[in-house]
Amino acid sequence: MSYQTINPASNKLIKSWPAHSAQQVGQALTAADNLFHSAWSKGPIQPRLQVLKKMADLIDSRVEELAKVASTEMGKLIAQSRSEVKLCAQIARYYAENAGRFLAPTKYPTDLGEAWVENHPIGVLVAVEPWNFPYYQLMRVLAPNLAAGNPVLAKHAANVPHCATLFEALVKEAGAPEGAWTNLFVSNEQIADLIADDRVKGAALTGSERAGSAVAQQAGKYLKKTTLELGGNDVFMVLDDCDLDKAVAAGVGARLSNCGQVCTAAKRFIIHEKVADAFLEKFTQAFREVKIGDPLDESTTLGPLSSASARDTLVKQVDEAVARGAKLHLGGKAVAGEGCFYEPTILTGITHDNPAWFEEFFGPVAQVYVVKNDDDAVALANDSHYGLGGAVFTNNIERGKTLASRIETGMVYINSASNTAAELPFGGVKRSGYGRELSDLGIKEFVNQKLVVVSQ
């Protein structure tokens, strides 16, 4: 596997990164396993929390540097890169301040005597992470597992090696010992070998269905715990009683942020027929006003896709959708010239027999559907292989709550686009994966919740 930094705004190679050898991978696993069997992992939590606090401070002091690398490496708008970097500091600080409480013993009343559950680290973990949030995805794994005492071997995406190396350096500079977090430039086959090793106790993956299936299959073969956060085809419901301008503004941001390359991005816009024409008119105009360009330019509102292959995949998907009967309402083409840019695109008239009905479009492509009532909206929303997140816009909050309870996803936001925060659990159902990251739930995924009973 080739690890390269290629600027997607120009498609020019900046730097190639050497892969780690089998010997280096073996040494990394040994160091991680040794750390797990030491007082660092199994002793008091405070030294580990101090590392997280220090890392948060380091990240806050280097926002601009880290943001520029992310924007150059995968095309995210510079303002969005800054927000991602700041979120990483917040996550590190959140676990530094709360992990002790989350991992404290919990008493269980019982007639058998005094009983409680302790939380202990389970051992070395393998993490496989994607490029679309090159720091945040790593921090979601690092922060809870560093606090819990689980060493992590991390394989980042092949197109963001600079971000991967900077993140590892921050962990070390914050005071973490060797083995706490190790960045590995390795192949899928090497990851499979690591998962098979007895010293590895679990695996966390964020990525595609294909990658998730491969990791889950290998982990299942060796009875290892996994968490998976995979694709999404999130709905954005616009009801007839909502604030339409607010819904349009949120919908545009929810579809075009990070050039649409977000698992929880709004992808299927389900609009009540009474407001469908007005919504589509305003939505289309906002898409037309987008400024495509260099992600480092503060005035740019839509940057490139992350790679030429990502752009080419989107071109193929849109062309096939139109060939199968979808109407190209706006856009629909790659932008000519250098870089991996794609026009903001709106598809309508998608029918159930069109592959686009079930596919995830990982780019600035919105699908618009029109429904007659709430029941039809829910039926369409749930007719999906995915179940990650969603949004409902209505001025009747009780109506929104009722719909939120009926939508088959791991997360629903009412009157805002899907979002993320350190204190809120993140994850989905169906082919969007299983398990949760962040919050108190995320830190419990890879701990041994050990029951202790003292008989009366």
C-alpha positions as CSV (number, residue, x, y, z in Angstrom):
1,M,0.0,0.0,0.0
2,S,1.4,3.4,-1.0
3,Y,1.1,6.2,1.6
4,Q,1.3,9.5,-0.2
5,T,0.4,13.2,0.4
6,I,-1.3,14.4,-2.8
7,N,-2.9,17.8,-2.7
8,P,-6.4,17.2,-4.1
9,A,-6.7,20.9,-5.1
10,S,-3.9,20.5,-7.6
11,N,-3.5,16.7,-7.8
12,K,0.2,17.1,-7.2
13,L,2.3,14.7,-5.2
14,I,3.9,16.4,-2.2
15,K,5.6,13.5,-0.4
16,S,5.7,9.8,-0.3
17,W,6.0,7.9,3.0
18,P,7.8,4.6,3.5
19,A,5.7,1.6,4.7
20,H,6.6,-0.1,8.0
21,S,8.4,-3.4,7.7
22,A,7.2,-6.6,9.3
23,Q,10.0,-6.2,11.9
24,Q,8.8,-2.7,12.8
25,V,5.2,-3.9,13.1
26,G,6.4,-6.7,15.4
27,Q,8.3,-4.3,17.5
28,A,5.3,-2.0,17.8
29,L,3.1,-4.8,18.9
30,T,5.6,-6.0,21.5
31,A,5.9,-2.4,22.9
32,A,2.2,-2.1,23.1
33,D,1.7,-5.4,24.8
34,N,4.5,-4.7,27.3
35,L,2.8,-1.4,28.1
36,F,-0.5,-3.1,28.7
37,H,1.2,-5.4,31.3
38,S,2.8,-2.4,33.1
39,A,1.6,-0.1,35.8
40,W,0.9,2.5,33.2
41,S,-2.1,0.6,31.9
42,K,-3.1,-1.2,35.1
43,G,-2.2,1.4,37.7
44,P,-3.8,4.7,38.8
45,I,-5.6,6.6,36.1
46,Q,-4.3,10.1,36.9
47,P,-1.0,9.8,34.9
48,R,-3.0,8.8,31.8
49,L,-5.4,11.7,32.3
50,Q,-2.5,14.1,32.6
51,V,-1.3,13.1,29.1
52,L,-4.8,13.8,27.7
53,K,-4.8,17.2,29.4
54,K,-1.4,18.1,28.1
55,M,-2.3,16.9,24.6
56,A,-5.4,19.2,24.6
57,D,-3.2,22.1,25.5
58,L,-0.7,21.2,22.7
59,I,-3.4,21.0,20.1
60,D,-5.0,24.3,21.2
61,S,-1.6,25.9,20.7
62,R,-1.1,24.5,17.2
63,V,-4.5,24.9,15.6
64,E,-3.3,26.8,12.5
65,E,-0.4,24.4,11.8
66,L,-2.5,21.3,12.1
67,A,-5.4,22.8,10.1
68,K,-3.2,23.8,7.2
69,V,-1.8,20.2,6.9
70,A,-5.3,18.7,6.9
71,S,-6.6,21.1,4.2
72,T,-3.5,20.6,2.1
73,E,-3.6,16.8,2.4
74,M,-7.3,16.0,2.0
75,G,-9.0,19.2,0.7
76,K,-11.1,20.3,3.7
77,L,-11.8,24.1,3.8
78,I,-9.4,25.7,6.2
79,A,-12.1,27.0,8.5
80,Q,-13.5,23.5,8.8
81,S,-10.0,22.1,9.5
82,R,-9.6,24.6,12.3
83,S,-12.9,23.5,13.8
84,E,-11.9,19.8,13.6
85,V,-8.6,20.5,15.4
86,K,-10.3,22.5,18.1
87,L,-12.8,19.6,18.5
88,C,-9.9,17.2,19.1
89,A,-8.7,19.3,22.0
90,Q,-12.2,19.4,23.4
91,I,-12.4,15.6,23.3
92,A,-9.1,15.1,24.9
93,R,-10.0,17.5,27.7
94,Y,-13.4,16.0,28.1
95,Y,-12.0,12.6,28.9
96,A,-9.2,14.1,31.0
97,E,-11.9,15.6,33.2
98,N,-14.6,12.8,33.1
99,A,-12.9,9.4,32.5
100,G,-12.2,8.9,36.2
101,R,-15.9,9.2,36.9
102,F,-16.9,7.0,34.0
103,L,-14.6,4.2,35.0
104,A,-15.3,4.3,38.7
105,P,-16.8,1.1,40.2
106,T,-20.6,0.8,40.1
107,K,-22.4,-0.8,43.0
108,Y,-25.2,-3.4,42.3
109,P,-27.7,-4.1,45.0
110,T,-28.1,-7.9,45.5
111,D,-29.2,-10.4,48.1
112,L,-25.9,-12.2,47.5
113,G,-23.9,-9.7,49.4
114,E,-21.8,-6.6,48.5
115,A,-21.4,-6.3,44.7
116,W,-19.8,-3.9,42.3
117,V,-18.5,-3.7,38.7
118,E,-15.0,-2.5,38.1
119,N,-13.7,-1.3,34.7
120,H,-10.3,-2.6,33.5
121,P,-8.5,-2.3,30.2
122,I,-8.7,-5.3,28.0
123,G,-5.4,-4.9,26.1
124,V,-3.9,-3.9,22.8
125,L,-6.4,-2.6,20.2
126,V,-6.1,-2.1,16.4
127,A,-7.7,1.0,14.9
128,V,-8.3,1.5,11.2
129,E,-9.4,5.0,10.5
130,P,-10.5,7.1,7.4
131,W,-9.2,10.3,5.8
132,N,-12.3,12.6,6.0
133,F,-11.6,13.8,9.5
134,P,-7.9,13.0,9.8
135,Y,-7.4,14.1,13.4
136,Y,-10.9,13.8,14.9
137,Q,-11.2,10.1,13.9
138,L,-8.0,9.3,15.6
139,M,-8.9,11.3,18.8
140,R,-12.2,9.4,19.1
141,V,-10.2,6.3,19.5
142,L,-7.2,7.6,21.4
143,A,-8.9,9.6,24.2
144,P,-11.2,7.0,25.8
145,N,-8.7,4.2,25.3
146,L,-5.7,6.1,26.7
147,A,-7.8,6.9,29.7
148,A,-8.9,3.3,30.1
149,G,-5.3,1.9,29.6
150,N,-5.6,0.2,26.2
151,P,-2.6,0.7,24.0
152,V,-3.5,1.3,20.3
153,L,-1.9,0.4,17.0
154,A,-3.4,2.7,14.4
155,K,-3.6,2.3,10.6
156,H,-4.7,5.6,9.1
157,A,-5.9,6.1,5.5
158,A,-3.2,6.0,2.9
159,N,-3.8,9.6,1.7
160,V,-3.3,11.4,5.0
161,P,0.1,10.2,6.3
162,H,1.2,13.7,7.3
163,C,-1.8,14.1,9.6
164,A,-1.1,10.6,11.0
165,T,2.5,11.3,11.8
166,L,1.7,14.7,13.4
167,F,-1.0,13.1,15.6
168,E,1.4,10.4,16.8
169,A,4.0,13.1,17.6
170,L,1.5,15.0,19.7
171,V,0.7,11.9,21.8
172,K,4.4,11.4,22.5
173,E,5.1,15.1,23.2
174,A,2.2,15.0,25.7
175,G,4.1,12.4,27.7
176,A,2.6,9.1,26.7
177,P,5.1,6.2,26.9
178,E,6.1,4.1,23.9
179,G,3.3,1.8,22.8
180,A,0.4,3.9,24.0
181,W,-0.3,5.0,20.4
182,T,1.6,3.8,17.4
183,N,1.0,5.0,13.9
184,L,1.6,2.2,11.3
185,F,1.9,2.6,7.6
186,V,0.8,-1.0,6.8
187,S,-1.3,-3.0,4.4
188,N,-4.7,-4.6,4.9
189,E,-3.0,-8.0,5.1
190,Q,-0.7,-6.8,7.9
191,I,-3.8,-5.5,9.8
192,A,-5.4,-8.9,9.4
193,D,-2.3,-10.5,10.9
194,L,-2.3,-8.1,13.8
195,I,-6.0,-8.9,14.6
196,A,-5.1,-12.6,14.5
197,D,-2.3,-12.2,17.1
198,D,-3.3,-13.3,20.6
199,R,-1.9,-10.1,22.1
200,V,-4.5,-8.0,20.3
201,K,-7.8,-7.9,22.1
202,G,-10.0,-5.8,19.9
203,A,-10.4,-3.6,16.8
204,A,-12.1,-0.3,16.0
205,L,-12.9,0.7,12.5
206,T,-14.4,3.7,10.8
207,G,-14.7,3.4,7.1
208,S,-16.5,1.6,4.3
209,E,-18.8,-1.4,4.4
210,R,-16.2,-3.4,2.6
211,A,-13.5,-2.5,5.1
212,G,-15.8,-3.0,8.1
213,S,-16.9,-6.4,6.9
214,A,-13.3,-7.5,6.4
215,V,-12.2,-6.4,9.9
216,A,-15.3,-7.8,11.6
217,Q,-14.9,-11.2,9.8
218,Q,-11.2,-11.4,10.8
219,A,-12.0,-10.3,14.4
220,G,-14.9,-12.7,14.6
221,K,-12.7,-15.6,13.5
222,Y,-10.5,-15.0,16.4
223,L,-13.2,-13.9,18.9
224,K,-12.1,-10.3,19.2
225,K,-14.4,-7.4,20.2
226,T,-15.0,-4.8,17.5
227,T,-16.8,-1.5,17.0
228,L,-17.7,-0.4,13.5
229,E,-18.7,3.1,12.2
230,L,-19.5,2.7,8.5
231,G,-21.4,4.5,5.9
232,G,-24.6,6.5,6.1
233,N,-27.4,7.7,3.9
234,D,-28.8,10.1,6.4
235,V,-32.2,11.7,5.9
236,F,-33.0,15.4,6.3
237,M,-36.7,15.8,6.8
238,V,-38.3,19.1,6.1
239,L,-41.9,19.2,7.3
240,D,-44.7,21.6,6.3
241,D,-44.6,23.5,9.5
242,C,-40.9,24.3,9.8
243,D,-38.9,27.5,9.4
244,L,-38.1,27.0,5.8
245,D,-35.1,29.4,5.6
246,K,-33.5,27.8,8.6
247,A,-34.0,24.3,7.0
248,V,-32.5,25.4,3.7
249,A,-29.5,27.0,5.3
250,A,-28.9,23.9,7.5
251,G,-29.5,21.6,4.6
252,V,-27.0,23.3,2.4
253,G,-24.3,23.1,5.1
254,A,-25.2,19.6,6.0
255,R,-24.7,18.4,2.4
256,L,-21.7,20.5,1.3
257,S,-19.6,20.6,4.5
258,N,-16.3,18.8,3.9
259,C,-17.4,18.6,0.2
260,G,-20.1,16.2,1.3
261,Q,-17.6,13.6,2.5
262,V,-19.2,13.0,5.9
263,C,-20.8,9.8,7.1
264,T,-23.5,11.8,8.8
265,A,-23.9,14.3,6.1
266,A,-27.5,15.0,4.9
267,K,-27.9,12.9,1.7
268,R,-31.6,12.1,1.3
269,F,-33.8,15.3,1.6
270,I,-37.3,14.2,2.4
271,I,-39.6,17.2,1.8
272,H,-43.3,17.5,2.6
273,E,-45.2,18.2,-0.6
274,K,-46.7,21.5,0.7
275,V,-43.2,23.1,0.9
276,A,-41.4,21.0,-1.7
277,D,-41.3,23.6,-4.5
278,A,-40.3,26.5,-2.2
279,F,-37.6,24.4,-0.5
280,L,-36.2,23.2,-3.8
281,E,-36.1,26.7,-5.3
282,K,-34.2,28.2,-2.3
283,F,-32.0,25.1,-1.9
284,T,-31.0,25.2,-5.6
285,Q,-30.2,28.9,-5.5
286,A,-27.9,28.3,-2.5
287,F,-26.1,25.5,-4.4
288,R,-25.6,27.8,-7.4
289,E,-24.0,30.5,-5.2
290,V,-21.2,28.1,-4.0
291,K,-17.7,29.3,-4.7
292,I,-15.5,26.4,-5.7
293,G,-11.7,26.8,-5.2
294,D,-8.6,26.4,-3.1
295,P,-9.5,25.1,0.4
296,L,-6.8,27.4,1.9
297,D,-8.6,30.5,0.5
298,E,-10.9,31.8,3.2
299,S,-13.5,32.9,0.6
300,T,-13.9,29.4,-0.9
301,T,-17.1,27.6,0.1
302,L,-16.6,24.3,-1.6
303,G,-13.2,22.6,-1.8
304,P,-12.1,19.5,-3.8
305,L,-12.9,15.9,-3.1
306,S,-10.2,14.1,-1.3
307,S,-8.7,12.3,-4.3
308,A,-9.1,11.6,-8.0
309,S,-10.5,8.2,-7.2
310,A,-13.2,9.8,-5.0
311,R,-14.1,12.2,-7.8
312,D,-14.2,9.4,-10.4
313,T,-16.4,7.3,-8.2
314,L,-18.9,10.1,-7.7
315,V,-19.0,10.8,-11.5
316,K,-19.8,7.1,-12.1
317,Q,-22.5,7.1,-9.5
318,V,-24.3,10.2,-10.7
319,D,-24.1,9.1,-14.4
320,E,-25.6,5.7,-13.5
321,A,-28.4,7.3,-11.4
322,V,-29.3,9.5,-14.4
323,A,-29.1,6.6,-16.8
324,R,-31.6,4.7,-14.6
325,G,-34.1,7.5,-14.6
326,A,-33.1,10.1,-12.0
327,K,-33.5,13.8,-13.1
328,L,-30.4,15.9,-13.0
329,H,-31.8,19.1,-11.5
330,L,-28.5,20.8,-11.0
331,G,-24.8,20.1,-11.7
332,G,-23.7,16.6,-12.4
333,K,-20.2,16.9,-13.7
334,A,-16.6,17.0,-12.5
335,V,-15.1,20.5,-12.8
336,A,-12.6,20.8,-15.7
337,G,-9.0,21.6,-14.9
338,E,-6.6,20.6,-12.2
339,G,-7.7,19.2,-8.9
340,C,-10.5,16.9,-7.8
341,F,-13.5,19.2,-7.9
342,Y,-17.1,18.3,-8.5
343,E,-20.1,20.5,-9.1
344,P,-22.8,20.9,-6.4
345,T,-25.4,18.5,-7.7
346,I,-29.1,17.9,-7.0
347,L,-30.9,14.7,-8.1
348,T,-34.7,14.3,-8.2
349,G,-37.1,11.7,-9.4
350,I,-35.2,8.8,-8.0
351,T,-37.2,5.6,-7.9
352,H,-36.9,2.5,-5.8
353,D,-35.4,0.5,-8.6
354,N,-32.6,3.0,-9.1
355,P,-29.3,2.0,-7.4
356,A,-29.1,5.6,-6.1
357,W,-32.0,4.9,-3.8
358,F,-29.7,2.8,-1.6
359,E,-26.2,4.1,-2.4
360,E,-24.2,6.5,-0.3
361,F,-23.0,9.4,-2.4
362,F,-19.8,10.6,-0.7
363,G,-19.6,14.0,-2.2
364,P,-21.7,17.2,-2.9
365,V,-24.7,15.4,-4.3
366,A,-28.2,15.8,-2.8
367,Q,-31.1,13.6,-3.4
368,V,-34.5,15.2,-3.1
369,Y,-37.7,13.2,-2.4
370,V,-41.2,14.5,-2.0
371,V,-43.7,12.9,0.4
372,K,-47.4,13.5,1.4
373,N,-47.3,12.9,5.1
374,D,-45.2,11.9,8.2
375,D,-45.9,8.2,7.7
376,D,-44.6,8.3,4.1
377,A,-41.5,10.2,5.4
378,V,-40.7,7.6,8.0
379,A,-41.3,4.7,5.5
380,L,-38.9,6.3,3.0
381,A,-36.3,7.1,5.7
382,N,-36.3,3.5,7.0
383,D,-36.1,2.0,3.5
384,S,-32.3,2.1,3.7
385,H,-29.5,-0.3,4.3
386,Y,-28.0,2.3,6.6
387,G,-29.0,3.7,9.9
388,L,-26.4,6.3,11.1
389,G,-28.0,9.7,11.7
390,G,-30.7,12.0,10.5
391,A,-32.5,15.4,11.0
392,V,-36.1,16.6,11.3
393,F,-37.1,20.2,10.8
394,T,-40.5,21.2,12.3
395,N,-41.9,23.9,14.6
396,N,-43.9,21.3,16.4
397,I,-41.3,19.8,18.7
398,E,-43.6,17.0,19.9
399,R,-44.2,16.0,16.2
400,G,-40.4,16.0,15.8
401,K,-39.8,13.8,18.8
402,T,-42.4,11.3,17.6
403,L,-40.7,11.1,14.2
404,A,-37.3,10.9,15.8
405,S,-38.4,7.8,17.8
406,R,-39.7,6.2,14.6
407,I,-36.5,6.7,12.4
408,E,-34.3,3.6,12.5
409,T,-30.9,5.3,13.1
410,G,-28.4,5.7,15.9
411,M,-28.8,9.5,16.1
412,V,-31.5,12.0,15.2
413,Y,-31.3,15.8,15.5
414,I,-34.4,18.0,15.6
415,N,-34.1,21.5,14.0
416,S,-30.4,21.2,13.4
417,A,-28.1,19.2,11.1
418,S,-26.4,16.1,12.5
419,N,-23.5,17.1,14.7
420,T,-20.9,15.6,17.1
421,A,-19.7,16.5,20.6
422,A,-17.4,14.8,23.1
423,E,-20.2,14.3,25.6
424,L,-22.7,12.7,23.1
425,P,-22.6,9.0,21.9
426,F,-21.8,8.5,18.2
427,G,-22.8,5.4,16.1
428,G,-25.4,3.7,14.1
429,V,-27.4,0.5,13.3
430,K,-27.9,-1.7,10.2
431,R,-25.0,-1.5,7.8
432,S,-23.8,1.7,9.4
433,G,-22.2,-0.5,12.0
434,Y,-22.4,-1.1,15.8
435,G,-21.0,0.1,19.0
436,R,-20.6,3.7,20.1
437,E,-17.8,6.2,20.3
438,L,-17.5,9.3,22.6
439,S,-19.4,10.1,25.8
440,D,-19.6,7.6,28.7
441,L,-20.7,4.9,26.3
442,G,-17.6,5.1,24.1
443,I,-15.1,4.5,27.0
444,K,-17.0,1.3,28.0
445,E,-16.7,-0.4,24.6
446,F,-13.2,-1.9,25.3
447,V,-13.1,-2.4,29.0
448,N,-13.6,-5.5,31.1
449,Q,-16.7,-4.8,33.2
450,K,-15.7,-7.1,36.0
451,L,-18.2,-8.1,38.6
452,V,-16.9,-8.6,42.2
453,V,-19.2,-10.0,44.9
454,V,-18.4,-10.2,48.6
455,S,-20.7,-12.8,50.3
456,Q,-22.5,-11.7,53.5
